[in-house]
């Protein structure tokens, strides 16, 4: 093998890192492909040119095992486990309760409710991956913007930025925090606790939130959201709801002849035994009443997701709710069209025995030609009728081979199984509590929480695997390899010396400020995780040379790497709001760069108060 001087190895690694950053920025290839390419390039380089080189007092060398060790890093395992826990919360609708309460308060006090929405999003994002949080709150803010006669672009970017600011406050608030802490533990005998960063983090978050409140109306564009795809049409289905024991509608009294609790649903008739009642209604609802309603698919889905008893009652009626079916998989809603020449034409759902034949339940029937007022089970089907179907994922997929109906695969969506929402909440709270109280290592608490989500049926294996974002996994693995290469070839020390020579004469405060702004620039180019892993070894090299507390230096890395505000590619929640907000790339720069500069100046000025420097 060839042996090169240390200086050549260092500059070669710099070249590999620079080329990698260029590819990440250009996005010519996928993030996954670039990440794998980076790892292969580094493995090949150290295999061909591995020699002895000094990075202090010990001669070191990197091999493939070292470069791939990032994939087994406790921080990365923790991040993946927390993604599974977050998916469990999302899959079971565990956050639907607070969201429903927010929606009910919207009419009474819209502006205060808007503040409450952002407060709740901030609070949740402190303790879980903020991607599912942003996903849940996007449709709420779209609806609220319409009520307030504003465009969604006024609220989408603030939602993403608020969730990022919340991630600065706790150890698990952002993957960045966990990754930097992992580097700290590997390089020193120190470690951050769950709330080490809380006070400086919450201070910066409050400053950032104040900026968002004041300048969002000034700097954010007003772009129409009329073409936002809500995922369902406005066409109405004729459906029925049966009032069962313990049903939330049992005993409900009409007000002015109507039932206001049935929001976004038009009650057309109540079938009680052999008699039919038309509006205006006078009697309270009783066990056995069948409500014939007209509602959109979205309204019916929201109704089933609003209270476990709605879903349980539907499963009981359909015969789904036995112990045998408890773990059959994901509950989904889809649409199917009655095919021309179908054997179902001219027959009712009951006469067909649809439930027995398909293991799926017809929630509603849509016929565009006219409005039908008869009970759904009395309607004789016609060619072109659209059925809204409800069932387990496997049974729904089997309908693709049914020649009597045409399954619209693109319309299939998973329905939160809120029967498991209590389990998901307790698992989430227990995981956070165990980690916060240091009863177990955070990686063990997170893995235990992920396992509990699967064991209790909040998620199945397929859903859990889907929650494992391969882009994040490979990007972090590649960034870990680049950071380790810089650390071991002396590149981290070289950059650290450069920063010390440039800013060191002006004191530790200036040195931390210089480090902060450099990382903040990189985090908006190559993403926060990659920037954090690249600069954590550099920061620790600065700490050793300048005599700054390693905890102070890694907190600087954490806060700077979380300043992912200037580009949509800097953080995944920015990409999520890009479409609904109809933003341009420049919108993030116009609104995000002043926020980065504000946090940079604030941190620089407050460093003596935070750490006593």
BELQUI-V313193 format. One record per residue. N is the residue number from 1. RES is the residue in one letter. PHI is phi as a letter, one per 40 degrees, with the letter a starting at -180 (NA if undefined). OMEGA is omega in radians with two decimals (* if undefined). D_LAST is the distance of its C-alpha to the last C-alpha in Angstrom with 1 decimal. Layout:
((N,RES,PHI,OMEGA,D_LAST) (N,RES,PHI,OMEGA,D_LAST))
//
This chain:
((1,X,NA,3.13,48.2) (2,X,c,3.09,46.8) (3,X,b,3.13,43.8) (4,X,b,3.06,41.6) (5,X,d,-3.10,38.9) (6,X,d,-3.06,35.3) (7,X,c,3.13,34.6) (8,X,c,3.11,37.4) (9,X,c,3.14,36.3) (10,X,c,-3.11,32.8) (11,X,c,3.07,34.2) (12,X,c,3.09,36.8) (13,X,c,3.05,34.2) (14,X,d,-3.13,32.4) (15,X,c,3.12,35.8) (16,X,c,3.13,36.4) (17,X,c,-3.12,33.1) (18,X,c,3.12,33.8) (19,X,c,3.12,37.3) (20,X,c,3.12,36.2) (21,X,c,3.14,33.8) (22,X,c,3.12,36.7) (23,X,c,3.10,39.1) (24,X,c,-3.11,36.7) (25,X,c,-3.11,36.3) (26,X,c,-3.12,40.0) (27,X,f,3.09,41.1) (28,X,c,3.08,44.3) (29,X,b,3.12,44.4) (30,X,c,3.11,43.1) (31,X,d,-3.14,39.6) (32,X,c,-3.11,41.3) (33,X,c,3.12,43.4) (34,X,c,-3.11,40.5) (35,X,c,3.11,38.4) (36,X,c,3.11,41.4) (37,X,c,3.11,42.0) (38,X,c,-3.10,38.5) (39,X,c,3.13,38.8) (40,X,c,-3.13,42.3) (41,X,c,3.14,41.3) (42,X,c,3.11,38.5) (43,X,c,3.14,40.9) (44,X,c,-3.13,43.6) (45,X,c,-3.09,41.5) (46,X,c,3.07,40.2) (47,X,c,-3.09,43.8) (48,X,c,-2.99,45.3) (49,X,b,-3.13,42.8) (50,X,c,3.07,41.2) (51,X,a,3.07,40.6) (52,X,c,3.07,38.4) (53,X,a,-2.99,35.2) (54,X,c,3.03,32.2) (55,X,b,-3.08,28.6) (56,X,h,-3.11,27.3) (57,X,c,-3.05,29.5) (58,X,b,3.03,31.7) (59,X,c,-3.08,34.4) (60,X,b,3.08,34.1) (61,X,a,-3.13,36.3) (62,X,b,3.02,36.4) (63,X,b,-3.08,39.5) (64,X,c,3.14,40.6) (65,X,c,3.11,39.5) (66,X,c,-3.07,35.9) (67,X,c,3.13,35.9) (68,X,c,-3.07,37.6) (69,X,c,3.11,35.3) (70,X,c,-3.14,33.2) (71,X,c,3.08,36.1) (72,X,b,-3.12,35.8) (73,X,c,3.13,32.1) (74,X,d,-3.13,31.4) (75,X,c,-3.14,29.1) (76,X,c,3.08,32.1) (77,X,c,3.11,34.5) (78,X,c,-3.14,32.4) (79,X,c,3.14,32.3) (80,X,c,3.13,36.0) (81,X,c,3.12,36.7) (82,X,c,3.05,34.7) (83,X,c,3.11,36.7) (84,X,c,3.12,39.8) (85,X,c,3.10,38.7) (86,X,c,3.10,37.9) (87,X,c,3.08,41.4) (88,X,c,3.07,42.9) (89,X,c,-3.13,41.5) (90,X,c,-3.04,42.8) (91,X,c,-3.12,46.2) (92,X,c,-3.11,47.0) (93,X,g,-3.06,45.9) (94,X,c,3.12,43.6) (95,X,b,-3.10,41.8) (96,X,c,-3.14,45.1) (97,X,d,3.09,45.2) (98,X,d,-3.13,42.1) (99,X,c,3.11,43.3) (100,X,c,3.11,46.8) (101,X,c,3.10,45.5) (102,X,c,-3.14,43.5) (103,X,c,-3.13,46.7) (104,X,c,3.14,48.8) (105,X,c,-3.02,46.5) (106,X,c,-3.10,46.5) (107,X,c,-3.06,49.8) (108,X,c,-3.08,48.8) (109,X,a,-3.02,45.5) (110,X,c,-3.08,44.6) (111,X,c,3.08,41.4) (112,X,c,3.11,40.0) (113,X,c,3.09,41.0) (114,X,c,3.09,39.2) (115,X,c,3.13,35.9) (116,X,c,3.13,36.8) (117,X,d,-3.12,37.4) (118,X,c,3.10,33.9) (119,X,c,3.13,32.4) (120,X,c,3.11,34.4) (121,X,c,3.11,33.6) (122,X,c,-3.08,29.8) (123,X,c,-3.13,30.2) (124,X,c,-3.10,32.4) (125,X,c,3.07,30.2) (126,X,c,-2.95,27.3) (127,X,b,3.10,29.4) (128,X,a,3.10,31.8) (129,X,d,-2.98,32.4) (130,X,c,3.13,32.6) (131,X,c,3.10,35.6) (132,X,c,3.10,38.3) (133,X,c,3.14,36.5) (134,X,c,3.10,36.9) (135,X,d,-3.12,40.4) (136,X,c,-3.02,41.4) (137,X,c,3.12,40.1) (138,X,d,-3.13,41.5) (139,X,c,3.12,45.0) (140,X,c,-3.11,44.0) (141,X,c,3.04,42.2) (142,X,c,3.12,45.1) (143,X,c,-3.12,47.4) (144,X,c,3.13,45.2) (145,X,c,3.10,45.0) (146,X,c,3.12,48.8) (147,X,c,-3.10,49.1) (148,X,c,3.13,46.8) (149,X,g,3.03,48.7) (150,X,b,3.06,45.6) (151,X,c,-3.11,45.3) (152,X,c,-3.14,43.3) (153,X,c,3.11,41.2) (154,X,c,-2.98,39.4) (155,X,b,-3.04,38.0) (156,X,c,-3.13,37.9) (157,X,c,3.03,34.8) (158,X,d,3.10,32.8) (159,X,c,3.12,33.9) (160,X,c,-3.09,32.5) (161,X,c,3.11,29.2) (162,X,c,-3.14,28.8) (163,X,c,3.10,29.4) (164,X,c,3.10,26.8) (165,X,c,3.12,24.2) (166,X,c,3.14,25.2) (167,X,c,3.12,24.7) (168,X,c,-2.88,20.9) (169,X,c,-3.14,20.9) (170,X,b,-3.09,22.4) (171,X,c,-3.11,22.8) (172,X,c,-3.13,26.4) (173,X,c,-3.14,25.9) (174,X,a,3.08,26.2) (175,X,c,3.12,27.5) (176,X,d,-3.10,24.5) (177,X,c,-3.12,22.3) (178,X,c,-3.12,24.8) (179,X,c,3.14,25.2) (180,X,c,3.10,21.6) (181,X,c,3.11,21.4) (182,X,c,3.08,24.6) (183,X,c,3.12,23.2) (184,X,c,-3.13,20.3) (185,X,c,-3.13,23.0) (186,X,c,-3.03,25.2) (187,X,c,-3.12,22.8) (188,X,b,3.06,21.0) (189,X,c,-3.10,21.9) (190,X,b,3.10,19.3) (191,X,a,3.06,20.1) (192,X,c,3.01,18.9) (193,X,c,-3.06,20.8) (194,X,d,-3.05,22.8) (195,X,b,3.14,20.3) (196,X,d,-3.04,16.9) (197,X,c,-2.93,16.2) (198,X,c,-3.02,18.2) (199,X,c,3.04,16.0) (200,X,c,-3.14,13.9) (201,X,c,-3.12,17.3) (202,X,c,3.08,19.5) (203,X,c,3.11,17.4) (204,X,c,3.13,17.9) (205,X,c,3.11,21.4) (206,X,c,3.10,22.3) (207,X,c,3.12,21.2) (208,X,c,3.13,23.3) (209,X,c,3.10,26.2) (210,X,c,3.09,26.4) (211,X,d,-3.11,26.7) (212,X,c,-3.12,29.4) (213,X,c,-3.05,31.3) (214,X,c,-2.94,31.4) (215,X,b,3.11,32.0) (216,X,d,3.13,34.0) (217,X,c,-3.08,37.3) (218,X,c,-2.98,36.7) (219,X,c,-3.10,35.5) (220,X,c,-3.10,37.3) (221,X,c,3.01,41.0) (222,X,b,-3.14,43.9) (223,X,b,-3.02,45.8) (224,X,c,3.07,48.8) (225,X,b,-3.06,48.5) (226,X,c,-3.11,52.3) (227,X,b,3.09,52.6) (228,X,c,-3.14,50.0) (229,X,c,-3.09,51.8) (230,X,c,3.09,51.6) (231,X,g,3.08,53.3) (232,X,a,3.13,56.5) (233,X,c,3.10,59.4) (234,X,c,-3.14,60.5) (235,X,c,-3.07,63.9) (236,X,c,3.05,64.9) (237,X,b,2.90,66.3) (238,X,c,-3.08,68.7) (239,X,b,3.10,67.2) (240,X,b,3.12,67.8) (241,X,b,3.13,65.7) (242,X,c,3.11,67.4) (243,X,c,-3.11,66.4) (244,X,b,3.10,66.2) (245,X,c,-3.11,65.4) (246,X,g,3.13,61.9) (247,X,c,-3.13,61.5) (248,X,c,3.13,59.1) (249,X,c,-3.09,62.0) (250,X,c,3.12,64.4) (251,X,g,-3.10,65.7) (252,X,c,-3.12,64.1) (253,X,c,3.10,66.0) (254,X,c,3.06,66.7) (255,X,b,-3.08,65.6) (256,X,f,3.07,68.0) (257,X,g,-3.11,69.7) (258,X,b,3.12,66.5) (259,X,b,-3.07,63.7) (260,X,d,-3.10,60.4) (261,X,c,3.12,58.3) (262,X,c,-3.09,59.8) (263,X,c,3.09,57.5) (264,X,g,3.11,58.4) (265,X,b,3.12,61.5) (266,X,c,3.13,65.0) (267,X,c,-3.05,67.2) (268,X,c,-3.09,70.7) (269,X,a,3.00,72.7) (270,X,b,3.09,72.6) (271,X,c,3.14,75.0) (272,X,b,-3.07,76.0) (273,X,g,-3.13,78.7) (274,X,c,-3.09,81.6) (275,X,b,3.12,80.6) (276,X,b,3.13,78.4) (277,X,b,3.13,76.5) (278,X,b,3.11,75.5) (279,X,c,0.04,73.1) (280,X,c,-3.08,72.8) (281,X,c,-3.09,72.1) (282,X,b,-3.02,73.0) (283,X,c,3.03,72.4) (284,X,c,-3.12,69.3) (285,X,c,-3.08,68.5) (286,X,b,3.07,70.1) (287,X,c,3.14,69.8) (288,X,g,3.10,71.7) (289,X,c,3.05,71.3) (290,X,b,-3.12,70.7) (291,X,c,3.07,68.8) (292,X,c,-3.02,69.9) (293,X,b,2.96,67.0) (294,X,b,-3.07,66.3) (295,X,a,3.04,62.7) (296,X,c,3.10,60.8) (297,X,d,-3.13,59.4) (298,X,c,-3.14,55.8) (299,X,c,3.13,56.9) (300,X,c,3.11,58.7) (301,X,c,3.14,55.7) (302,X,c,-3.14,53.4) (303,X,c,3.13,55.9) (304,X,c,-3.12,56.0) (305,X,c,-3.01,52.2) (306,X,c,-3.08,51.8) (307,X,a,-3.12,53.2) (308,X,d,-3.09,54.0) (309,X,c,3.06,57.5) (310,X,c,-3.12,58.5) (311,X,c,-3.13,57.7) (312,X,c,3.13,59.3) (313,X,c,3.13,62.3) (314,X,c,3.13,62.8) (315,X,c,3.11,62.5) (316,X,c,-3.12,65.0) (317,X,c,-3.07,67.5) (318,X,c,-3.11,67.3) (319,X,g,-3.12,67.6) (320,X,c,-2.77,64.2) (321,X,c,3.10,62.6) (322,X,c,3.12,64.2) (323,X,c,-3.12,62.3) (324,X,c,-3.07,63.6) (325,X,c,-3.03,61.8) (326,X,d,-3.05,58.5) (327,X,b,-3.06,56.9) (328,X,c,3.07,58.9) (329,X,h,-3.04,55.9) (330,X,c,3.02,54.4) (331,X,c,-3.08,56.2) (332,X,b,3.00,56.8) (333,X,b,3.12,58.6) (334,X,a,3.13,60.6) (335,X,b,3.10,63.5) (336,X,a,-3.13,67.0) (337,X,b,3.04,70.0) (338,X,c,-3.04,73.6) (339,X,c,3.01,75.3) (340,X,d,-3.11,78.6) (341,X,g,-3.13,81.3) (342,X,c,3.07,79.1) (343,X,c,-3.13,81.0) (344,X,c,-3.09,78.8) (345,X,c,3.12,80.3) (346,X,g,-3.14,82.5) (347,X,b,3.12,81.1) (348,X,c,3.12,78.5) (349,X,d,-3.13,75.4) (350,X,c,-3.13,77.2) (351,X,c,3.12,80.4) (352,X,c,-3.00,78.4) (353,X,g,-2.99,76.6) (354,X,d,-3.13,73.4) (355,X,c,-3.11,71.1) (356,X,c,-3.09,73.4) (357,X,c,-2.97,73.8) (358,X,b,-3.02,70.2) (359,X,g,3.10,68.0) (360,X,b,-3.10,66.4) (361,X,b,3.04,66.7) (362,X,c,3.11,67.6) (363,X,c,-3.07,65.2) (364,X,a,3.10,66.8) (365,X,b,-3.14,69.4) (366,X,b,3.08,69.0) (367,X,b,-2.99,72.1) (368,X,c,-3.02,71.5) (369,X,c,-3.11,75.1) (370,X,a,3.10,75.3) (371,X,c,-3.10,73.6) (372,X,b,-3.12,74.9) (373,X,b,-3.13,75.2) (374,X,c,3.01,76.7) (375,X,d,-3.02,74.8) (376,X,d,-3.08,73.0) (377,X,c,3.09,75.1) (378,X,c,-3.08,78.3) (379,X,c,3.06,77.4) (380,X,c,-3.00,79.5) (381,X,c,3.08,77.4) (382,X,b,3.07,78.2) (383,X,c,-3.12,77.3) (384,X,g,3.06,74.0) (385,X,c,3.11,72.6) (386,X,b,3.11,68.9) (387,X,b,3.01,68.0) (388,X,c,-2.99,64.5) (389,X,b,-3.05,64.1) (390,X,b,3.12,62.0) (391,X,i,3.11,61.7) (392,X,c,-3.00,59.9) (393,X,d,-3.12,58.7) (394,X,c,3.12,61.3) (395,X,c,-3.14,64.2) (396,X,c,3.12,63.1) (397,X,c,3.14,62.9) (398,X,c,-3.13,66.5) (399,X,c,3.11,67.8) (400,X,c,-3.10,67.4) (401,X,c,-3.14,70.7) (402,X,c,-3.05,72.5) (403,X,c,-3.13,75.1) (404,X,c,3.12,75.6) (405,X,b,3.09,72.2) (406,X,b,-3.11,69.7) (407,X,c,3.10,66.2) (408,X,c,-3.05,63.5) (409,X,d,-3.07,60.8) (410,X,c,-3.08,58.4) (411,X,c,-3.04,58.5) (412,X,c,3.06,57.4) (413,X,b,3.10,54.2) (414,X,c,3.13,52.8) (415,X,b,3.10,52.9) (416,X,d,3.12,50.1) (417,X,c,-2.99,51.7) (418,X,c,2.97,50.3) (419,X,c,-3.12,52.3) (420,X,c,-3.02,49.4) (421,X,c,3.13,46.7) (422,X,c,3.08,46.2) (423,X,d,-3.09,45.8) (424,X,c,3.14,43.2) (425,X,c,-3.11,41.2) (426,X,c,3.10,41.2) (427,X,c,3.14,40.3) (428,X,c,-3.12,37.3) (429,X,c,-3.14,36.2) (430,X,c,3.14,36.8) (431,X,c,3.14,34.8) (432,X,c,-3.12,31.8) (433,X,c,-3.14,32.1) (434,X,c,3.13,32.6) (435,X,c,-3.09,29.6) (436,X,c,-3.12,27.3) (437,X,c,3.13,28.5) (438,X,f,3.09,28.2) (439,X,c,3.07,31.9) (440,X,b,3.01,32.5) (441,X,d,-3.01,30.4) (442,X,c,3.13,29.8) (443,X,c,3.12,32.2) (444,X,c,3.10,34.9) (445,X,c,-3.12,34.5) (446,X,c,3.11,34.7) (447,X,c,3.09,37.7) (448,X,c,3.10,39.4) (449,X,c,3.12,38.9) (450,X,c,3.11,40.4) (451,X,c,3.14,43.3) (452,X,c,3.10,44.0) (453,X,c,-3.14,44.2) (454,X,c,-3.08,47.0) (455,X,c,-3.12,48.7) (456,X,c,3.10,49.1) (457,X,g,3.08,50.4) (458,X,c,3.08,47.6) (459,X,b,2.92,47.7) (460,X,c,-3.06,50.2) (461,X,c,-3.12,49.4) (462,X,c,3.13,50.1) (463,X,c,3.13,47.7) (464,X,c,3.13,45.0) (465,X,c,3.14,45.5) (466,X,c,3.14,45.5) (467,X,c,-3.11,42.0) (468,X,c,-3.07,40.7) (469,X,c,-3.09,39.6) (470,X,c,3.10,40.7) (471,X,c,3.13,38.7) (472,X,c,-3.09,35.4) (473,X,d,-3.10,36.6) (474,X,c,3.13,37.6) (475,X,c,3.13,34.7) (476,X,c,3.11,32.1) (477,X,c,3.13,34.3) (478,X,c,3.13,34.5) (479,X,c,3.09,30.8) (480,X,c,3.14,30.1) (481,X,c,3.12,32.7) (482,X,c,3.13,31.2) (483,X,c,3.13,27.6) (484,X,c,3.13,29.2) (485,X,c,3.09,31.2) (486,X,c,-3.11,28.4) (487,X,c,-3.01,26.5) (488,X,c,3.09,29.6) (489,X,c,3.14,30.9) (490,X,g,3.14,27.8) (491,X,c,3.13,27.3) (492,X,c,3.12,23.8) (493,X,c,-3.14,22.8) (494,X,c,3.12,24.6) (495,X,c,3.12,22.8) (496,X,c,3.10,19.4) (497,X,c,3.12,20.4) (498,X,c,3.12,21.5) (499,X,c,3.13,18.3) (500,X,c,3.14,16.4) (501,X,c,-3.10,19.2) (502,X,c,-3.02,19.1) (503,X,b,-3.08,15.5) (504,X,d,-3.13,13.9) (505,X,d,-3.12,15.1) (506,X,c,3.05,13.1) (507,X,h,-3.11,9.6) (508,X,c,-3.13,7.5) (509,X,c,3.11,7.4) (510,X,c,3.13,11.2) (511,X,c,3.10,11.7) (512,X,c,3.11,10.7) (513,X,c,3.13,12.8) (514,X,c,3.12,15.6) (515,X,c,-3.11,15.7) (516,X,d,-3.03,15.9) (517,X,c,3.10,18.8) (518,X,c,3.13,20.7) (519,X,c,-3.13,20.8) (520,X,c,3.09,21.7) (521,X,c,-3.10,24.6) (522,X,c,-3.08,25.9) (523,X,c,3.11,25.8) (524,X,c,3.11,28.3) (525,X,b,-3.02,30.5) (526,X,b,-3.13,30.8) (527,X,g,-3.03,29.6) (528,X,c,-3.10,26.4) (529,X,c,-3.13,27.4) (530,X,c,3.14,28.4) (531,X,c,-3.12,25.3) (532,X,c,-3.11,23.1) (533,X,c,3.09,25.2) (534,X,c,-3.00,25.3) (535,X,c,3.13,21.6) (536,X,c,3.08,20.3) (537,X,c,3.11,21.6) (538,X,c,-3.13,20.3) (539,X,c,3.14,16.8) (540,X,c,3.04,17.1) (541,X,c,3.07,18.6) (542,X,c,-3.14,15.6) (543,X,d,-3.10,13.4) (544,X,c,-3.09,15.9) (545,X,c,-3.08,16.3) (546,X,c,3.14,12.7) (547,X,g,3.10,11.6) (548,X,c,3.12,9.1) (549,X,d,-3.14,9.8) (550,X,d,3.13,13.0) (551,X,c,3.11,12.7) (552,X,c,-3.08,9.7) (553,X,c,-3.13,11.8) (554,X,c,3.04,15.0) (555,X,c,3.05,13.9) (556,X,c,3.10,13.3) (557,X,c,-3.11,16.8) (558,X,c,-3.09,18.2) (559,X,c,3.14,17.3) (560,X,c,-3.12,18.4) (561,X,c,3.09,21.5) (562,X,c,3.10,22.5) (563,X,c,-3.05,22.8) (564,X,c,-2.99,26.4) (565,X,b,-2.93,27.9) (566,X,c,-3.14,29.5) (567,X,b,3.10,32.4) (568,X,c,-3.11,34.7) (569,X,c,-3.08,34.4) (570,X,c,-3.11,30.7) (571,X,a,-3.00,31.3) (572,X,c,3.11,34.5) (573,X,c,3.04,34.4) (574,X,c,3.10,34.4) (575,X,c,3.14,37.6) (576,X,c,-3.07,39.0) (577,X,c,-3.09,38.8) (578,X,d,-3.12,40.0) (579,X,c,-3.13,43.7) (580,X,d,3.13,43.9) (581,X,c,-3.11,41.9) (582,X,f,-3.10,44.0) (583,X,c,2.92,40.9) (584,X,b,3.11,40.9) (585,X,d,-3.08,38.2) (586,X,c,3.13,37.3) (587,X,c,3.12,36.7) (588,X,c,3.12,33.6) (589,X,c,-3.09,32.3) (590,X,c,-3.11,33.1) (591,X,c,-3.03,31.5) (592,X,c,-3.10,28.7) (593,X,c,3.07,27.2) (594,X,d,3.11,26.2) (595,X,c,3.10,24.6) (596,X,c,-3.13,22.6) (597,X,c,3.11,21.5) (598,X,c,-3.14,20.6) (599,X,c,3.10,18.4) (600,X,c,3.13,16.7) (601,X,c,-3.13,16.1) (602,X,c,-3.14,15.1) (603,X,c,-3.14,12.6) (604,X,c,-3.11,11.1) (605,X,c,-3.05,11.0) (606,X,c,3.14,9.9) (607,X,d,3.12,6.9) (608,X,c,3.14,4.6) (609,X,c,3.13,7.6) (610,X,c,-2.93,8.2) (611,X,b,3.10,5.6) (612,X,g,3.13,3.8) (613,X,c,*,0.0))
//
